[in-house]
Amino acid sequence: MAIAAGFVPCSGAILILLFTMANGLILAGIAMAAAIALGMGLTLAGLGIASILLRHQVADRLPEGGRAGHWLALSGPVLVITIGTILLAAHLAAQGSI
């Protein structure tokens, strides 16, 4: 997950690099962008590890072959789709499309 996030350019880092280039502080800009990258990588790695550990804790507490595990596994994607639909509807309503 941390490697995948590294492919997406950070707008804050780009602004910092542009500002430091305009003011002749290239090394400071590179150091700040590296600090942003390190912080983002550590945060994503920590969230990934925490989600794996939490999933194992929940799976250990659920009965083997029970329906609760199936419903819990289905509820995550349904929640993400629901939130996305609400956000899309709110955006379209704000634009006057609905």
JOGI-V691517 format. One record per residue. PSI is psi in degrees with one decimal (* if undefined). D_CENTER is the distance of its C-alpha to the mean C-alpha in Angstrom with 1 decimal. Layout:
psi:d_center
PSI:D_CENTER
PSI:D_CENTER
//
This chain:
psi:d_center
-40.4:8.9
-36.4:9.6
-40.4:12.2
-38.1:10.5
-24.9:8.2
-18.5:11.6
-18.3:13.1
122.6:11.4
140.0:13.6
123.1:12.6
-34.4:15.0
-42.1:15.7
-37.9:16.8
-42.6:18.9
-41.2:20.6
-44.6:21.4
-40.3:22.8
-43.1:24.8
-45.2:26.2
-32.7:27.2
-40.3:28.8
-28.0:30.8
7.7:32.0
28.3:32.8
55.4:30.3
-46.2:28.7
-38.1:28.3
-39.2:26.7
-41.4:24.2
-40.0:23.4
-40.9:23.1
-40.8:20.7
-37.4:18.5
-37.0:18.7
-39.3:17.8
-44.9:14.6
-42.8:13.8
-44.5:14.9
-41.7:13.0
-42.8:9.6
-44.1:10.8
-39.9:12.2
-47.6:9.3
-38.9:7.1
-41.9:10.6
-42.5:11.5
-38.8:8.8
-45.8:9.9
-41.4:13.4
-39.9:13.4
-36.9:12.3
-46.1:15.0
-41.2:17.5
-39.5:17.0
-41.3:17.5
-37.6:20.7
-43.3:21.9
-43.5:21.7
-35.4:23.3
-28.4:26.1
-16.3:27.0
146.6:27.3
147.0:30.6
126.8:31.0
14.6:31.1
165.1:30.6
-21.5:29.3
-38.8:26.8
-39.9:24.6
-43.5:24.7
-36.5:24.0
-40.2:21.0
-30.7:19.6
-27.7:20.3
-32.0:19.0
-57.6:15.2
-36.7:15.3
-39.8:17.9
-42.8:15.8
-43.4:12.9
-40.1:15.8
-46.4:17.6
-41.3:15.0
-41.4:14.5
-41.9:18.3
-44.0:18.8
-40.7:16.7
-44.7:18.6
-39.4:21.8
-40.6:21.3
-45.3:20.7
-35.8:23.7
-37.7:25.8
-30.2:25.1
-11.7:26.2
16.4:29.3
-20.1:28.7
*:29.2
//
